[in-house]
Amino acid sequence: MVIVVMGVSGAGKTTVGLELAKRQGVDYAEADEFHPPENIAKMSSGTPLTDDDRWPWLRAIAAWISGHQQTGGVVTSSALKRKYRDVLRTGGNVFFVHLDGTRELIAERLAARKGHFMPPALLDSQIADLEPLQPDERGVVLDIDAEPDELVEAAVRAAR
């Protein structure tokens, strides 16, 4: 199984994903590294991605998931919409860990973040696009108000 750590930018996907992979002893992949340069340029300029921009990115992540079905793995992805998660599921057995929190907390984190291409101005468009996990989607929603190690422990318990 591959765990997909999802949520809007600034929710803590990288922090939780890295520690979760370390704790599980599996490979880790950062979804931002699957974006083509055009997507990064678009987001850096403050322009939200369209669905058409995201399809190749999501398919690349799904291919990584497919390649880690035997060994397991952890990958981050905003996975904001159900149809995006459907693409990720084409890679195989996945469990979603949705890191969720208030707009205020996430905006505060984004404002403090340095050197990332995703500007805080795109937060509202991500929140608007976010479709919560549905009852038929394997996963858990965790409140990012908790400490990262608590989130990792909760994710490990939920994914069992």
Disulfide bonds with the S-S distance in Angstrom:
none
